[in-house]
Amino acid sequence: MGCLARYAVVWPVLIGWIVAGQSNPASAPVTLGSLSVEELKQYYAPLNTPIAFLDGNEAFNKLQPSEKCQVHYLSKASWAGALIDLFQTSPESPRIFVLLQSIFRSKSISALKDLATTECYFTTEDWNSLLVYIATFYANLGNYYSNGMRKFIPQISPDKFECLINSTFDDGDGAANSKAAELLNLSQGIWAKTKRLIYELGPRYRTLGFGPAALTTYFSANCDASDAKLTFDRHNGQPNYEIRFASSWTKASLEGDAKHRQEVDGLSLGVALQFNGSSFTFTRGDYSHLMSKVVKYLEEARNKKCFPNTLEEEMTDGLIRSFNSGSVAVHKNASRLWVKNKNPVIESYMGFIETYQDPDGMRGSFEGVVAIVDKAKTAVLTRLVDHAEEFLRLLPWPREFEKDKFLKPDYTDLTVISYANGWPPSAINIPNYNEIRQNEGFKNVNLGNAIAATLTARPLHYLSASDEFLLKSNRTRVFDVIVGLHELLGHGSGKLFHEFANGSFDFDIATIGNVSKFGAVNKWYRSGETLETKFGRLGNVLEECRAETVAVYLSLFPEVLKIWGVHEKNAEEFSYTLWLEEAFEGLDALSLAQVSADTVGNSWGEAHAPGLFAILRVMIESGVANVTVINGTDGKPDMLIRLDRKRILTDGKRAMGDFLLDLQFFMSTGDVEGAEALYNRYTSLKLPENQRFIQWHKIAVARRKPNPLLVQPNTVLLSDSLTETQTIEGAWRNFPKIQLKNYNATAEGMIQSFLDRYTDPAIDGMILALAEADLDDFAV
């Protein structure tokens, strides 16, 4: 028995124990665990899911031909890599993707609807339910929500789904049509392996996380949290781990290149290394076919000279080398160049970036963002950067807990053309390499058109009519302030204390002294330790909570609000409105807590949600916020939030500052025990004093509104011949002709966008081959 581990280009991806002779789990019967009818409804893809469109048309049409060229090939590279997210979500997601692509490629949506109605007795609700499920699957790049890590299933029966598959590819001529017969056999084969897994809701399948309580493809099916620590022997033999690097190069493709064949980042390939009683073997070539696609499009952008300067060319070369080899070190160097690239027209970053989906909080999912800088909105953010050092002094911790020097980042507002990952955030603070962020700098980007599209589609509740009206009237600016402060001064503030291998420190214990209730600093990060290795997944949660709390705290200072044009006489009411938004978000986030009759713990399935709820808890403790259970207009239990605006600037500010100081102290010193105690106090639903939150949780789940789905445009290469001309440095240059294709904000629009995005049928074969190779390791 051995263990297999994956190593993505940015963070390691453990794949766990390999069990020989594992039976095919797809053939087992579907189980729903102990779910009641009402509980089952929580897992259906909701019919009332709002759908919005990511509009970037105006910004794209203003670009020069070289810039359109850059957007096109970077988008193609990003979306090629995004297919890896299917594998990083669940064992069945790659096959479901190929099945859906095959069905909707074969016939028009209207023809499929006619088939469903006449051959399979679909009602209108059945058909709409299926479309919403498919749109939700595409938007999340898998059958688990990116925001919440919870599974969703179709509302139609398996029999109706199967009937539609069979009817789609059975043209009535039987074997006479060999192509139709081939597609029918393919789809039936995929269905046989995925039917149970599409609908399965046994306890392990309901959410993403460590086994045996949940499911993950960052570790193979027989791994648990203990394997992530790599510290103990399992069964009777020595654990054997294979760690795979995601790369386009494979051992076979490098037989003539001894240096590249033998190591990645100084780690020998194919050689068993011993550590803590375990054996580790490193290999490369994971996702090699898909990584090769990413590299191909990056090389095309390079070869067509789409980039405006040598710095962007060098960064792209770094990405190509990293994606070819699997080298993290090379990706870090490319990220350093990216940080140095100030004020670009096109902003783009890609790789294995965010670690939210990994239950250990260490390994990144593939992500690519390609966007156009909005200069007018960026001017506001530039003013914030210019005043950042002044505002950092308002934070409630001693100067010694702040970075030695604030490295002013490039902070831009973006019109996103492609966000190739499961769920676009409001903003991004990258790179995620702490040694670069703390010592060399970082960038902040707001995804402006993504914020606008999703915010308008997300309704408010839990507020009085007057508070709801007030927040609706100011919500866009409130959100701009929260996001701006969260990203720049939240993620951009605070210092981690390190001791280095040579015995030196990046802080002076003698000058720090006592910090209020904590006393003297006596803990710090030892050589080789990072926030991720010390805190694991909790590190992400704490950092997001800290960044959001910084935004809430700084929103109480009129000089900060002035950046967004809030006059001093209106500052108090604006602060009240912003705290209303945070209180609503905190109560709404409670629906993401994973609580069941047999498991009542601290699992939330999403990195931002527990921090939002914790902020609401601080408001309640300070006497600012009050949540009451009421009867809703539908006669069912509901909740109402009220804030005492007179106490926000006094008791609220003091409590929020104390909470923020706690967070910063524990993170600066690497005090895991203190941080866990703080986290449990404010987010656990199982502590005796927190039992009332169980009732709130049940109401929040019943009242949960689905997050909006975002249909994205596609860039289209109208002609590969270089027909578009542009003068660059006094010389004429030619580029391919590219346009932006837009779609309706509907489930049909989502489906068509993915059909247009992936037109090469060879990709289906790549995906199925990878899925087949992985099935025995990951399927439960």
N, C-alpha and C positions, 0 to 999 in steps of 0.2 A: 504494500500500500504506500502511495506517495502523495505529495501535495504539489499543486501547480499554481503558479502566481504570474499575473500579468504586470508588465511595467509600461505604462503609457508614457508618451514623450515628455510629459511634464511631471507627473506623479506616478508612483508605483501602483500597479493594479494587481492585487493578489487574487489568484484564482483557486487556490486551495487544493484539497485532497482529491486525487483521482481514484475512483473505485472501479476496479475491473469487473466486467460482467453486470453492470447496473441495468436493471430492466427498463424498458421504454415507459416513462411515466405518462406519455400521452394516451396510452391505452387504458389507464385506470379510470374508474367511474368518477364523474363530477361530484364534488361534495360542496356543501354550503355551510359546513360547520354547524353552529347553533344559531344561525341567523334567523330572526323572525321576518315576516313579510315586510314590516316597516324598515327593519335594518337592511334588508336586501335592496330596498329602493335607494339607499345611500350610495350603492355601487353602480347603479345605472348611469350611463352618460345622459345627463338631464336634457329633456327636450327644449327647455327654456334657456339653454346655453347661449349667451350673446356672442355674436361674431362681428369683428371689426376688420377694417382693411388698413394696412400699413401704407399710407400714401406718401410717396417720395417723388411723384411725377414732376412737379414744378422744379425742384432742386436738380433732378437728373437732367432735365431738358436744358438747363443753363450751363451744363458742363462742356468743356472742350472735348474734342475727339479722343485725345490721349487719356483724359480723365474717365471718359465712358469706357474706354478700353481697360483701364485699371479696375474699375468697378466690376466689369463683366467677368474677367478672369479670376479675380479674387473671390467673387461670389460663387463662381463655378467650383473653385477649390474648396470653399467653405462648405457648400452643400454636398460635395463628394465626401468630405470628412464627416459630415453630420450623420451619414448612414451608420457610422460606428456607434452613434448613440443608441440605435436600435439594439445592438448587442449589449450595450452597457445598461439597458433597462430591464429586459427579461429574456429568458431563453426563447420564448415564442414570438417576440416582437419582430425579429427579422422575417420569419415565415409569414406572419400576418401581413407585413408590408408587401411582400411579393404577391401574396394572394389578392390583396386589394388592388394593387397595380394591374395585375392580370385581368381581373374582372372588369375594371373600368376602362382599360385599354381596348377591350374586345368589342364593346358596344357603347353607344352614347348613353348618357345618364337617363335621357327620356326613354330610350329603348329598354334599358334595364328596368326602369320603373314599370313599363308595360308588362315585361316578363314577370316581374315580382307580383304584379296584381293578378294577371291572368293565369299564370302557371303555379304560383306558390301562395295565392290567396292572402297577400299582404293587404292590410288596411292602410289608409293614408297615414295613420299614426305609426304603424309598423315601418313604413318606408322612411318617414321623417326620422324615426328613432335610429334606423340603421345609418342614415346619412350623418346624423349628429355624432354617432359613435365613431364613424370613419373620420370625420373632420377632427374630432377630439384626439383620435389616435395619431393622425398626421401632425397636428399642432404640438403634441407632446413627444413625437418621435418614439412612440411606444404605447403600451396599454396600461401605464401607470402615470398619474399626474406628476409632471415635473415639480409643481408647486404643491407639496403635500405628500408625495410618494405613495399615494393610495391608488389601488387598482380600480378600473372602471370596466364595465361589461356592457354588451348590447342589451337593449330591452326586448328584442325579438327572440323567439325560441331558437334553439340550435337546429331544429328540423326545418324551419323556414329559411334560415341562413344557408343550410346545406342544399335545400331545394333551389335557391337562387344560383348557387355555384353550379349545380348540375345543369340547370336550364340555360345558363349563360353560354356554356361551351358545347351543349348538345344541340346541333343544328338540324337534327332530324335525319341526316344522311348517314348516321352511324360512322362506320370505318371508312366510308367513301371519302370523307374529308379528313385527310391525315393530319392536317394542322389542327383542326378542331379537336380531333381525338387526342392529339398530343397535349393540347392545353387542358382538356378535360382530365386526362390522367395526371397531369402535373398538379392541377388544382385539387383534385380529389386526394392525391398523396399528401399535399400540404395540409388539407383539412383534417385528414386522419391523424396527423401529428400535432395539430394545434387545437382541435375542437374542444377537448377537455380543458386545455390551458387557457383558452379564451374565456371560458365561463367559470372556471374553478375559483371558489371562494372559501376553501378550507382555511383555518387560522393562519397558516404560513403564507398563503397567497394574497392576503388582503393588503399588505403593505411591503415596502422595500426596507431591508435592514438585515442584520445578522441572522443567520439560521441558528437554531431551528425554529425560532418564533416568527421569522419573516424570510423574505427572499431577496437575493442579490446576485448579480453576475460579476461583481468585483471579486467575489470568492466563489469557489465551486460549491456544489450543493451540500457537501458534507463538512464544510468549514463552519466554525463559529467564532465568536469574539476572541477566544483564546488563541486561535491560529493567527489572528492579526498581531498579537503580541509576540509570536514566534518564540515562546519561552518554555514549552513543555513537550514531553514525548506523548504520543498518542498510540493507543493500543499496545501491541507488543514489540513493534519495531521502531526504528528511528524515523522521525518525520522527514520526508523528502519533498522539497519544494522546487518546482520549476517556475522561474520568473521570466515571463515573456516581455520583450520590448516591442512596442508598436512601431513598426518601421516598414518601409517599402522594400528594403533589402532583406533577403533571406539567406540562409546558409548556402543554399544551392546557387543563388545568383552571385555569390562572392567567392566561388571556389578558386578563382585566380588571384584573389586579393587577400593575401594572408593577414595584413594589418587590420583591415576592416572586418575580416571574418572572425577574428579572435577576440576582440574586446569592444565594449561600449563604455565610455566614461571610466575607463580603467578597470572595468569588471571583466574577467575572463569569461568567454562564452563556451558552453558545453563542458565546463569543468565543475565538478561537485565541490562546493566550499562548505566548511563546517562552521556552525555558529550556535552557541547555546544548546548543544545536543541535537541540532537539526542540520540537514543537508540541503544546500541551495545550488540549483543549476540555472544559469542565465542563458536564455536563447533570444534570438531576434526574429522578426518577420511576422509578428502578430498583426492581423488586418492588412497584410502586405498588399493585396490587390487594391483595397480601398485607399491605402496610403499612397500607392503609386498613382492613383487618379488625382489625388490632391497635388502631388508633386508635378504631374503633367501640366495642370492648369497654371501653377505658379511659374513653371518654366516657359509656358506660352506667353504669359504676361511679361516675363523677362526678355524673351526673344523678340517680342513685338515692340519693345522699348516703350512700354506704357508708363513707366515711372518717371517722375519729374526730376529726380536727383539721385546722386550716387548713394546717399544714405539709405534711401528706400530700396534701391537695388541691392545693397549689401545686406539689409535686413531680410529681404526676400531670399537671397542666397543662403542666409543662415537658416531660415525656415526649411528650405529645400534640403540642406545638409542634415538638419535635425530630423526631419520626417523620413529621410532616406535611412539614416543610421539608427534612430531611436535615442539620440543623445540629448539628455537634459541639459548638459553643460552648454551645448551649442545653442539650444533654445534660449537659455539664459542670456547668452551673448547677443542673440538677435533681439531679445527684449530690451537689453541695454541700448541698442541702437534705436529701438522704437521710442524709448523715453526721450532720447536726444532729438528726435524728429519733431521740431516745434512748428505749430501753425500750418499743418498740411491742409490741402483742399479735401483729399480723400483720407479718411481715418480707417485703418483696418488692423485687426489683431486676430491671430488664430493659434490653436493648439489644444492641448488637454488642460483646461483652465480651472474651472470651478469644481470644488470637491464636495459639493452638497450631497450628491447622490451616493457617494461611497459611505457605508455605515461607519467606517473608521476615520472619515474626514481627511484622508491623505491623498487620494487618487482622483485625477481630474477626468471629467467627461469632455468629449471633443466639442469645441465651440469656435465659430468663426463669425466675426462681425465686420461688415463693410458698410460705410456710411459717408455722408457728405456733411462737411462742417457748415453749420448755420451761423454766419458771422454776426448777425444782429443779436441773436440770443446769447452767443458766446461772449459778447461785450459785457453783459451783466455778470457772467461767471468770472470774467477777467478782473472786474472790480472786486469781486469776492476774494480772489487770489491775492490781489494787491493789498487787501486789508487783513489777510489771514493771520499774520504774526501778531497783529493787534488783538484779534479776536481769540487767538489761542491763550492769551494771558487771562481771559475771562473764565477759563475752565478751572474746576475746583481742586486741582492737584498742585503740589509744589513744583517749582520750575525744574527741579532735578528729574521729574517724571516725564518731562517733555523732551522730544528729540533735541540733540545738541544744536542742530541747525535745521530750520524748516526749508526743505528743498522745494521751491515754488514749482508746481507742476503745470503742464499744459491742460487747462480745463475748458472743454468745448461742449457745445450743444450740437447734437448730431441729428441729421435726417437719415434714418437707417434705411438702406436698400435691402440688405440681407442680414438676418440674425439666424444663423444656422445652429440651433440648439433647441431644446424642448420648450423653453419659456423665456421670452425676453424680459430682463429686469428693467427697472426704471433708469438705472445708471450703473456704471462699472468703474471700479478703482483697481487698476492693474499696472504692472504685472503683480502676480501673487507671490513672487519670490521676496520674502521679507528682507533678505540681505540687500536686495536691490532697492526696495522701497525705503528702507531706513537710511541707507548710506549713499544712494545714487539718485533716487527720485522715482516718481511714478506719474501716471496720467489719470485724470478723471474725465469721464465722458458721460453726458446725459443723453439718453436715447429719446430725444424730444418728441418725435412723431409717434413712437411706441407709447409714451406716456399719454399723449393726447388721445390716441385711438382707444386705449384700454380704460382710461379714467372715465370717459363719457359713457362707456358701456357697462360700468360697474355701479350698481345702485347703492344708495345709503339706506341704513335702517338702524334701529335701536335709539333713535334720536327723537326729541319732540319736534313738532311741526316748525316751530320758530327756529330751533337750532339747525334743523335740516335745511331750511331755506337759507340761513346765514352761511352754512358751510358750502352749499351748492353754489352760492353766489361768489364765493372766494376760493373754490376748491383748486382750481388750476394754479393760482399763485401760491396757495398754501403748500401744494405738492411740490412746486418749484423750490420753495424755501427748504422744505424737509430734505428733498433729494440733494440740493446743493450743499447744505450743511453736513448731511450724513456722509456724503462722498468725500468732500474736501477736508473738513475739519474733524469728522468722525474717524474715517479710515486713515486720514492723514496725520492724526495726532497721536501722542503717547509714545513712550519709549519702553523697550524691553531691555532688561539688564543682563549683560553677558559676561561670562568669564571665558577667556580664550585658551587655546592649548598651551601657549607659552606662559600661562599664569597671570596675564594682564587682564584688566577689566575695562569696560567702556563706561564705567560710572565710578564715583568716589563715595564709598560707604561713609566716610567721615563727614562729608558735606551734606548727606541726605538726612541723617539724624532720625528723629522720631516722626512718624506720620500719624497724627491724631491718635485714634483708638488702636492702631496697629502696632505702635511701638517702633523699634529699630528694624531696618531691613536686614533680614538674615537668610533670605533665599534669593536665588537668581538662576539663570540658564547656564548650565555647565557647557563645556566645549562640546560641540556637535549637537546640542539640544536646540530645538526650535519650538515655536508655538504649536505647530502641528504634532511634533513627536511627543511633546509634554502633555497636551490636552486632548489629542485625537479629535474626534468629531465635535466635542464640546468647545474646542477652540474657535471653530467657525461660528457657533451659536453665540458665544460670548462676544466675539468681535462685532457681529451684526447688532447685537443688543447694545454694546458700547457706542457704536457709531450712531445708532438711532437715538440713544439717550443724549448724546452730544447735541443732536439737532433739536431735541425737545428743550434742553436746558438753554441753549444759545438763542432760541426763539423768544426768550424773555427779555432780551436786550434791544432797546430801540435802535442803537447804532448798527446792530447787525441787520435788523429788518429794513433799515434805510437802503441797503444795497438793492433791494427789490422794489424800491419806490414807496415803501410804507411810511407815511408821515408820522412823526412822533406822537401827534395827538390821536392817531388811529392805532398806535402800537399795542395798547392794552387789549383792544377788541380783536386785533389780528392774532395776538398770542392766544387769546381765548379760543378763537376759531381753529387755530392749529392744534391746540390741545384737544379740542373736540374730535378732530380727525384722528389723532393718535388714540384717544379713548375708544372710538368706534373700531379702529383697526385692531386694537388689543382684544376687544370682546369678540370681534369677528374671527380673529385668529384662533380663539379657543376651539372652534369647530375642527381644527386640524390636529388637536391633541388626540393621541391614539389610546382610547380607554375602552376596555371591555370588561365583562363580568369576571373573567379569569386573569386579566392583566390590567392593573391600574398603576401605571408608572409614569416616567418622565419622557416618554417617547412622543415626539411631535411630528416627525416625518418631514420637517422643513426647517431650515436654519433661521429664518427671520421670525417665524410665528411665536416661539416662546419668549423672545425678547420683547415683542409687542405686548404680549400679555403681561409680562413682568412690569413694563412701564405703566400699564393700567393699574396693576397692583400697588405700585408706588403712589400713584395718584389717589387711590382709595385709602391707603394707610395715612396719607397726609391730610385727609379730610377734604380734598379737592373734588374727588369723583365719588359718585354714589350710583350703584346699579341695583335696580329693583326688578323683581319678577312681577309681571302684570298679565292680564288677559288681553291677547291681541284682538284685532278687529275680526279675525276669523274664529274667535272663541278658544283658540289654543294658547298655551303659555308663550309669553314673549318677554322681552327685557327692555328696560328704559335706562339710558345713561343721562345723568345730570351732573353738571359741574358747578361748583361754587366759585364764580370768577373772582370774588374778592380775596380768596385764599391762594390763588395761583402764584402771585408774585411774592408771597410771603412763605406760607407753609409748603406750598407746592415746589417753589424754587429751592428751598432748603432741603427737602426730602429728595428731590431729583439730583441735587448736587452731591448729597451723601451717597446715594446709590451709584452715581457715576464714579465717585472716588473709590468706592469699594471695588468696582469692576476694574478700574485702572490699576489699583494696587495689586490685585491678585494676578492680573495679566503681566504687569511689569516684572513682578518677582517670580513668575512661574509657579505660584502657589495653587496647585491643583486642588488640594483638599479644601482650602478656603473658598475657591471658586465654585466647587461642587456644592458646598453647603449653601452658598448664596443662591446659586441656580435652583437648587431644590426648594429653598424657602419660597422663592417667588414663582416657580413654575410647576411644582409637583401638585398633582391632584389627589395623592394618596395620603398626605400628611393629615392627621386628625383635625387640625385647625383649618384645613382647606376643603373640608367636605362640602361646603355650600357650592363650591365651584363644579362639583359633579353635576348638580342640578343645572347650573348655567351651561355646562358643556352639552348636556342633552338638548337643551333648548337651542343652543348655537348650531348643533348638528342638524336639528329639524328645520331650522330657519336658514341654513346655509344657501347662499346664492352662488351659482357656478361662476368661475372666473371666465372672462371673455377669451375667445379664441382669436388669433390674429392671422389673417390671410396676408401673405407677403407677395410682392411682385416678383417677376423674373426678368433678367436681362436676356435679350434675344440677339444672336449674331445674325444679322440680315445677309451679310456677305463676308466671307473670309478674305476676299480680295481687299487690298488696301485702297479704299475709295474715298475716305474722309481725310481732308488735308488740314494742316495746322502749321502756323509759323512758330518755331521754337528756336530761340537764340539766333534769329535772322535767317534760318533755313527752313525750307518746306519739308514737312514730314507727313507721311501717310499712315492711316490707321483703318482698321476694319469698321464697318458701319454697324452700330449697335443701338437698339431701342429698348425701352422698358415696357413690359406687358403687364397690365393691371387686371384685377379680377373683382368680381362682385363679393361683397361681404356676406357670403352665404356658405352653407356646407358644400353646395355644388362648386362654388368658387374655390374653396379650399382644395377639393378633390382635383379640379382641373389644374390648379397651380402645381400640384405634385406630379400630375401626369406630364405636364410640360417641363418640369424641373429634371425629371429622370426619364429620358427618352431612349437611352441605349439599352436594348433588351439584354445585352451581355451582363449588365449590372445584376439582373435577377439571378443569373447563374452564379456570380461571385458571392452574392448574399447567401444563397442556399447552400453553397459549398462550405462557407464559413460556419453557417448555422449547424450543418450536419456534423462538422468536425467538433463543434463545441457541445453538442446535445448531451452526451453522456456525462460530461463534467458538471453541467450547470442545472439541467432539468431536475426537478424534485419529484 
